[in-house]
Amino acid sequence: MKFATKAIHVGELNIDGIRPVINPIFQTTNYIMDDEAYEKLVQGKSREAWIYTRLNNPTRRAVEEKLASLEQGEDAVLFSSGIGAVAATLLTFLSPSDHVVSSKDLYGGSFRLLMELKEKLNIGVSFANPMEPEGIIDSATPRTKVFFFESLSNPLLKPFLIEGVVDFARRRGIKIVVDNTFLSPYNYNPLKNGADIVVHSITKYIGGHSDLIAGAAIGSKEDIEKIWHTMITLGASPDPIQCFLIERSIKTLAVRMEKHNKNAQRIARFLSKHSKVERVIHPSLETYYEYEYAKKNFKGGGGMVTFKIKGNDQDGIRFMRNLQIIKEAASLGGVESLVSMPFNTSHTSLSKEDRLLVGIEEGTIRLSVGIEDAEDLINDLDSALRAL
């Protein structure tokens, strides 16, 4: 099956001969125990038995199977948030005094998590440019256990050139963890390029409707089993209603991502020619850092467009307040277009100096392009820019 078909049909439940078109919500805390369930519990196979919904739930399991299929992994585990998925994955493979290599050009919540791990667990953290494999390798130490990068960085959309570090990581036993939130499984599958674990904030494109919060980790059965145990320990499991909403959303992921891709490409090209815009970043543009790499590896450029207006952060705020259709809000990946500025939302944990070091200049705007009519969005952007 191809992507859109898998998104709709993988994980369909067949329970005692009942085959609903839409999987039901198993809104239950626990399950009646039988000899088979007790036996699996004794054997340490509790994930295969229906015991307690924090451990497993049919509604959740259907979504995990669907996500594993879409990311071309063996298994998946759901979480109550994206940062929950990141935290559980890192804590599964990192112990006190271990070391991780990541990037400062990273979602602010993930950056804060790394700083917490450094301060409280004495885990070493080094930062490298995701587009410079040699720099990533040079940042590794004998204690390095994880390379953690985003497939497209937040907010500067830098691609992680994973192929350049895979052989080194394999030789050293380093796990490669890739946050694929910005591209979604529709546009890119990091596991095919050598990642060990893919994580998602399902809140964004996979959820797609700005009405749920969840996360996921996808990888081999062995790795996901370990992450699942961490999830149970932390208690970061999603409830059945959230899982039901996730499955509803995944069924339209292919058609939504096609529209996100096309709208974002049109808007990126429009902004790149606007007199009030200094710089535009999107994988579909010939001016993109790694245009040929993106063209080869990504099915589409995604719905995120980052651009710098000709002005400072206060001008950026005025621009956002001038918009009529596009809403100022601190999230992304929904059907509606949203706009924000990293300096006062996702990257407040970085100092102004650090933001400048990674390339987040004054007047940097992060635009999550929705699936509205592109002409309406372009007119809205043009009107707000001309008012500056």
C-alpha positions as CSV (number, residue, x, y, z in Angstrom):
1,M,0.0,0.0,0.0
2,K,1.1,3.6,-0.7
3,F,1.1,6.4,1.9
4,A,-2.5,7.6,1.6
5,T,-3.9,4.1,1.6
6,K,-1.8,3.1,4.7
7,A,-2.9,6.3,6.5
8,I,-6.5,5.3,6.2
9,H,-6.4,1.5,6.5
10,V,-3.4,0.3,8.6
11,G,-4.5,-0.5,12.2
12,E,-8.1,-1.4,11.5
13,L,-9.4,-3.4,14.4
14,N,-11.2,-6.7,14.2
15,I,-12.6,-7.6,17.6
16,D,-14.5,-10.8,17.9
17,G,-15.8,-10.5,14.4
18,I,-16.8,-6.9,14.7
19,R,-15.1,-4.8,12.1
20,P,-16.1,-1.1,12.5
21,V,-15.2,1.3,9.6
22,I,-13.9,3.7,12.3
23,N,-12.0,2.3,15.2
24,P,-13.9,2.9,18.5
25,I,-12.7,4.7,21.6
26,F,-11.9,2.2,24.3
27,Q,-12.6,4.5,27.2
28,T,-11.5,2.1,29.9
29,T,-8.9,2.3,32.7
30,N,-8.4,-1.5,32.9
31,Y,-9.5,-4.9,31.5
32,I,-10.8,-8.2,32.8
33,M,-7.8,-10.4,33.4
34,D,-7.6,-14.0,32.2
35,D,-4.9,-16.7,32.3
36,E,-3.3,-15.5,29.0
37,A,-3.0,-11.9,30.4
38,Y,-1.5,-13.2,33.7
39,E,1.0,-15.4,31.7
40,K,2.2,-12.5,29.6
41,L,2.6,-10.4,32.7
42,V,4.7,-13.0,34.3
43,Q,6.8,-13.4,31.1
44,G,7.5,-9.6,31.0
45,K,5.3,-9.2,27.9
46,S,2.8,-6.8,29.4
47,R,2.7,-4.7,26.2
48,E,1.1,-7.7,24.4
49,A,-1.7,-8.1,27.0
50,W,-4.7,-6.0,27.9
51,I,-4.1,-5.1,31.5
52,Y,-4.2,-1.3,32.2
53,T,-4.6,1.6,29.7
54,R,-1.4,3.4,30.9
55,L,0.4,0.3,29.5
56,N,-1.7,-0.3,26.4
57,N,-5.1,0.4,24.9
58,P,-6.7,-0.8,21.6
59,T,-7.4,2.7,20.3
60,R,-3.8,3.7,21.0
61,R,-2.3,0.5,19.6
62,A,-4.1,1.0,16.3
63,V,-2.6,4.5,15.9
64,E,0.9,3.2,16.8
65,E,0.7,0.6,14.1
66,K,-0.4,3.2,11.6
67,L,2.5,5.6,12.5
68,A,5.1,2.8,12.3
69,S,3.8,2.0,8.8
70,L,3.9,5.6,7.7
71,E,7.5,6.2,9.0
72,Q,8.6,2.8,7.7
73,G,9.6,1.6,11.2
74,E,8.9,-1.6,13.0
75,D,7.0,-0.2,15.9
76,A,5.9,3.0,17.6
77,V,4.8,4.3,20.9
78,L,2.5,7.3,21.6
79,F,3.0,9.9,24.3
80,S,0.8,12.6,25.8
81,S,3.0,15.3,24.2
82,G,5.8,15.8,21.7
83,I,8.3,16.9,24.4
84,G,7.2,13.8,26.4
85,A,8.3,11.7,23.4
86,V,11.7,13.5,23.2
87,A,12.3,13.3,26.9
88,A,11.5,9.6,27.2
89,T,13.6,8.8,24.1
90,L,16.6,10.7,25.4
91,L,16.3,9.3,28.9
92,T,16.1,5.8,27.5
93,F,19.5,6.0,25.9
94,L,21.3,8.5,28.1
95,S,22.6,8.0,31.7
96,P,24.4,10.3,34.1
97,S,27.8,11.3,32.7
98,D,26.9,10.3,29.1
99,H,27.0,12.9,26.3
100,V,24.7,14.0,23.5
101,V,25.4,16.1,20.4
102,S,22.6,18.4,19.2
103,S,22.0,21.9,17.8
104,K,21.2,25.2,19.3
105,D,18.9,25.8,16.3
106,L,16.4,23.5,17.9
107,Y,12.8,23.8,19.3
108,G,13.0,25.8,22.5
109,G,11.4,23.1,24.6
110,S,14.0,20.5,23.4
111,F,16.8,22.9,24.1
112,R,15.5,23.5,27.7
113,L,15.3,19.8,28.2
114,L,18.9,19.3,27.2
115,M,19.9,22.1,29.6
116,E,18.0,20.3,32.4
117,L,19.7,17.0,31.6
118,K,23.0,18.7,31.7
119,E,22.4,20.5,35.0
120,K,20.5,17.7,36.9
121,L,22.0,14.5,35.5
122,N,25.5,15.7,34.5
123,I,24.9,14.7,30.9
124,G,27.3,16.4,28.6
125,V,25.8,18.5,25.8
126,S,27.6,19.7,22.7
127,F,26.1,21.7,19.8
128,A,26.9,21.4,16.1
129,N,25.6,22.7,12.8
130,P,23.2,20.0,11.5
131,M,24.4,20.8,7.9
132,E,28.1,20.0,8.9
133,P,28.5,16.3,9.5
134,E,32.3,16.7,10.1
135,G,31.4,19.2,12.9
136,I,29.0,16.7,14.4
137,I,31.5,13.9,14.4
138,D,34.2,16.2,15.8
139,S,31.8,17.1,18.7
140,A,31.5,13.5,19.7
141,T,33.4,12.1,22.7
142,P,34.0,8.6,24.0
143,R,30.9,9.2,26.2
144,T,28.6,10.2,23.3
145,K,25.5,8.0,23.2
146,V,23.1,10.1,21.1
147,F,23.0,12.4,18.1
148,F,19.8,14.4,18.4
149,F,18.7,16.7,15.5
150,E,15.6,17.9,13.7
151,S,15.1,16.9,10.0
152,L,14.3,20.6,9.5
153,S,15.5,22.8,12.3
154,N,13.2,25.2,14.2
155,P,13.0,28.0,13.1
156,L,15.7,28.3,10.4
157,L,14.8,25.1,8.5
158,K,18.3,23.8,8.4
159,P,18.4,20.1,7.1
160,F,20.1,17.5,9.1
161,L,22.6,15.8,6.7
162,I,22.3,12.5,8.4
163,E,24.1,10.4,5.8
164,G,27.4,12.0,6.7
165,V,27.3,10.7,10.3
166,V,25.6,7.3,10.0
167,D,28.7,5.2,9.5
168,F,30.5,6.9,12.4
169,A,27.5,6.5,14.7
170,R,27.1,2.8,13.8
171,R,30.8,2.1,14.6
172,R,30.5,4.0,17.9
173,G,27.1,2.6,19.0
174,I,25.6,6.1,19.0
175,K,21.8,6.3,18.6
176,I,20.6,8.8,15.9
177,V,17.4,10.5,17.0
178,V,15.6,12.7,14.5
179,D,12.7,15.0,15.3
180,N,10.7,14.9,12.0
181,T,7.8,17.2,13.1
182,F,8.4,19.9,10.5
183,L,8.4,17.6,7.5
184,S,6.0,14.9,8.7
185,P,6.1,11.3,7.5
186,Y,4.5,12.3,4.2
187,N,7.5,14.4,3.1
188,Y,10.4,12.5,4.6
189,N,11.3,9.2,6.4
190,P,14.6,9.6,8.4
191,L,14.7,5.9,9.2
192,K,15.3,5.2,5.5
193,N,18.4,7.5,5.7
194,G,19.9,5.9,8.8
195,A,18.1,7.3,11.8
196,D,17.5,4.9,14.7
197,I,14.5,6.7,16.3
198,V,12.1,9.2,14.8
199,V,10.1,11.5,17.2
200,H,7.2,13.7,16.4
201,S,5.1,16.3,18.1
202,I,1.8,14.9,16.8
203,T,0.3,18.2,18.0
204,K,1.6,19.7,14.7
205,Y,1.1,18.2,11.2
206,I,0.0,14.7,12.2
207,G,-2.8,16.1,14.4
208,G,-3.2,18.9,12.0
209,H,-6.3,20.6,13.5
210,S,-4.9,22.5,16.6
211,D,-7.2,20.4,18.9
212,L,-4.9,17.8,20.5
213,I,-1.5,17.4,22.2
214,A,0.5,14.2,21.7
215,G,3.8,12.8,20.6
216,A,5.3,9.6,19.2
217,A,8.6,7.7,18.8
218,I,9.1,5.3,16.0
219,G,11.9,2.8,15.3
220,S,12.9,-0.8,15.7
221,K,10.9,-3.2,17.9
222,E,13.9,-3.5,20.3
223,D,14.3,0.3,20.7
224,I,10.6,1.1,21.0
225,E,10.2,-1.6,23.6
226,K,12.8,0.2,25.7
227,I,11.2,3.6,25.1
228,W,7.8,2.1,26.0
229,H,9.2,1.1,29.4
230,T,10.4,4.6,30.0
231,M,7.0,6.0,28.9
232,I,5.3,3.8,31.5
233,T,7.8,4.8,34.2
234,L,7.2,8.5,33.5
235,G,3.4,8.1,33.1
236,A,3.4,10.0,29.8
237,S,0.7,7.9,28.0
238,P,-2.1,9.6,26.0
239,D,-5.7,9.0,26.8
240,P,-8.0,7.0,24.3
241,I,-9.9,10.1,23.2
242,Q,-6.7,11.8,22.1
243,C,-5.7,8.6,20.2
244,F,-9.1,8.6,18.5
245,L,-8.5,12.2,17.3
246,I,-5.0,11.3,16.1
247,E,-6.3,8.5,14.0
248,R,-9.0,10.8,12.5
249,S,-6.3,13.3,11.6
250,I,-3.9,10.8,10.1
251,K,-6.5,9.7,7.6
252,T,-6.3,13.1,5.9
253,L,-2.5,13.7,6.4
254,A,-1.6,13.0,2.7
255,V,-4.1,15.5,1.3
256,R,-3.4,18.1,3.9
257,M,0.4,17.9,3.4
258,E,0.0,18.2,-0.4
259,K,-1.8,21.5,0.2
260,H,0.6,22.7,2.9
261,N,3.5,22.0,0.5
262,K,2.0,23.8,-2.5
263,N,0.8,26.8,-0.5
264,A,4.1,27.2,1.3
265,Q,6.0,27.0,-2.0
266,R,3.9,29.7,-3.5
267,I,4.1,32.0,-0.5
268,A,7.9,31.5,-0.2
269,R,8.3,32.6,-3.8
270,F,6.1,35.6,-3.3
271,L,7.9,36.7,-0.2
272,S,11.3,36.3,-1.8
273,K,10.4,39.0,-4.3
274,H,8.8,41.4,-1.8
275,S,10.5,44.7,-1.2
276,K,9.9,44.6,2.5
277,V,11.4,41.1,2.9
278,E,15.2,40.6,3.3
279,R,15.5,36.8,3.3
280,V,13.3,33.8,2.9
281,I,14.0,30.2,3.8
282,H,12.1,27.2,2.4
283,P,13.4,24.0,0.9
284,S,11.6,24.6,-2.4
285,L,13.6,27.8,-3.2
286,E,16.8,27.6,-5.3
287,T,18.4,29.8,-2.6
288,Y,17.9,27.2,0.1
289,Y,21.0,26.1,2.0
290,E,20.9,22.6,0.5
291,Y,18.5,22.8,-2.4
292,E,19.7,19.7,-4.2
293,Y,19.7,17.7,-1.0
294,A,16.1,18.7,-0.3
295,K,15.1,18.0,-3.9
296,K,16.5,14.5,-3.7
297,N,15.3,13.5,-0.2
298,F,12.1,15.4,0.6
299,K,8.8,14.7,-1.2
300,G,7.8,18.3,-0.4
301,G,9.2,21.3,1.4
302,G,6.6,21.3,4.2
303,G,4.4,24.1,5.4
304,M,6.9,26.1,7.3
305,V,8.4,29.3,5.8
306,T,10.8,31.4,7.8
307,F,11.6,34.9,6.6
308,K,13.3,38.1,7.8
309,I,11.5,41.4,7.3
310,K,13.5,44.6,6.7
311,G,13.2,45.8,10.3
312,N,13.7,44.8,13.9
313,D,11.7,42.6,16.3
314,Q,9.3,45.4,17.1
315,D,8.6,45.9,13.3
316,G,8.0,42.1,13.2
317,I,5.3,42.4,15.9
318,R,3.7,45.3,14.1
319,F,3.7,43.2,10.9
320,M,2.0,40.3,12.7
321,R,-0.7,42.6,14.3
322,N,-1.4,43.9,10.8
323,L,-2.5,40.5,9.5
324,Q,-6.2,39.7,9.2
325,I,-6.4,36.1,8.1
326,I,-3.2,34.7,9.5
327,K,-3.3,34.4,13.3
328,E,-0.5,35.2,15.7
329,A,-0.1,32.0,17.8
330,A,2.7,29.9,19.2
331,S,2.2,26.6,17.4
332,L,2.2,25.2,13.8
333,G,1.1,22.5,11.5
334,G,-2.7,23.1,11.7
335,V,-5.1,23.7,8.8
336,E,-5.1,27.4,9.7
337,S,-2.1,29.7,9.0
338,L,-0.2,30.8,12.1
339,V,2.6,33.3,12.6
340,S,5.0,33.9,15.4
341,M,8.5,35.3,16.2
342,P,11.1,33.0,17.8
343,F,12.6,35.7,20.0
344,N,9.4,35.9,22.2
345,T,8.0,32.3,21.8
346,S,10.0,29.2,20.9
347,H,13.5,30.6,21.5
348,T,13.0,32.8,24.6
349,S,15.4,30.4,26.5
350,L,18.3,31.6,24.2
351,S,20.0,34.9,24.9
352,K,19.9,37.5,22.1
353,E,23.6,36.8,21.5
354,D,22.9,33.0,21.1
355,R,20.0,33.7,18.8
356,L,22.2,35.7,16.6
357,L,25.0,33.1,16.7
358,V,22.6,30.4,15.2
359,G,21.2,32.9,12.7
360,I,17.9,34.1,14.3
361,E,18.2,37.8,13.5
362,E,16.0,40.6,14.5
363,G,12.8,40.6,12.5
364,T,12.8,36.9,11.9
365,I,9.2,35.5,11.3
366,R,8.1,31.9,11.5
367,L,5.1,31.3,9.3
368,S,3.1,28.0,9.5
369,V,1.3,28.0,6.1
370,G,-2.2,26.5,6.4
371,I,-4.5,25.0,3.7
372,E,-6.5,28.1,3.0
373,D,-6.6,29.6,-0.5
374,A,-3.1,30.7,-1.3
375,E,-4.3,33.9,-3.0
376,D,-6.0,35.0,0.3
377,L,-2.9,34.3,2.3
378,I,-0.7,36.2,-0.2
379,N,-3.0,39.2,-0.1
380,D,-3.0,39.2,3.7
381,L,0.8,39.0,3.8
382,D,1.2,41.7,1.2
383,S,-1.2,44.1,3.0
384,A,0.5,43.6,6.3
385,L,4.0,44.1,4.9
386,R,3.0,47.3,3.0
387,A,1.6,48.8,6.2
388,L,5.1,48.7,7.8
